Amino acid sequence: MNALDRVKLFRLAWDLTMSSFGTRQTQYERYFFGDPVRLSSNLYRNYQKDQHVEDIIKFLNLKN
């Protein structure tokens, strides 16, 4: 990669991770729908996993 392209890449990385725009955008996306820990906990708790558990038990030849 030549120097000009490398500088462009580094500036893009800076804008996305360290600049005020990038960090505000990250915060907005992370908290737009609410607390991410609570949302992931609810998703895990309410996910319909019964069929997947049955498939794994059948695959492992275990009896429940």
C-alpha positions in Angstrom: 0.0 0.0 0.0 1.5 3.4 -0.9 1.8 6.2 1.5 -1.2 8.2 0.2 -3.6 5.2 0.6 -2.2 4.4 4.0 -2.8 8.0 5.2 -6.4 7.7 3.9 -6.9 4.5 5.7 -5.5 5.9 9.0 -7.7 9.0 8.7 -10.8 6.8 8.2 -9.8 4.7 11.2 -9.4 7.8 13.2 -12.7 9.2 12.2 -14.5 6.0 13.1 -12.8 5.4 16.4 -11.3 8.5 17.9 -13.0 11.6 16.5 -16.0 13.2 18.1 -18.2 12.1 15.2 -17.2 8.5 15.4 -17.5 8.2 19.2 -20.9 10.0 19.2 -22.1 7.7 16.4 -20.9 4.6 18.4 -22.7 5.8 21.6 -25.8 6.5 19.6 -25.9 3.1 18.0 -25.1 1.3 21.3 -27.7 3.0 23.4 -30.5 3.9 20.9 -32.7 0.9 21.8 -31.9 1.0 25.5 -29.5 -0.6 27.9 -27.4 -3.2 25.8 -26.9 -5.5 28.8 -30.6 -5.7 29.6 -31.5 -6.1 25.9 -29.1 -9.0 25.4 -30.3 -10.6 28.6 -33.9 -10.5 27.5 -33.0 -11.8 24.1 -31.1 -14.8 25.7 -33.9 -15.5 28.2 -36.7 -15.3 25.6 -35.1 -17.0 22.7 -36.9 -20.2 21.6 -34.1 -22.7 22.0 -36.0 -25.9 22.8 -35.7 -27.2 19.3 -32.0 -26.5 19.2 -31.4 -28.3 22.5 -33.3 -31.3 21.2 -31.3 -31.4 18.0 -28.0 -31.3 20.0 -29.2 -34.0 22.4 -30.1 -36.2 19.4 -26.8 -35.4 17.8 -24.9 -36.4 20.9 -27.0 -39.5 21.4 -28.0 -38.5 24.9 -31.3 -39.3 26.6 -33.2 -36.6 28.5 
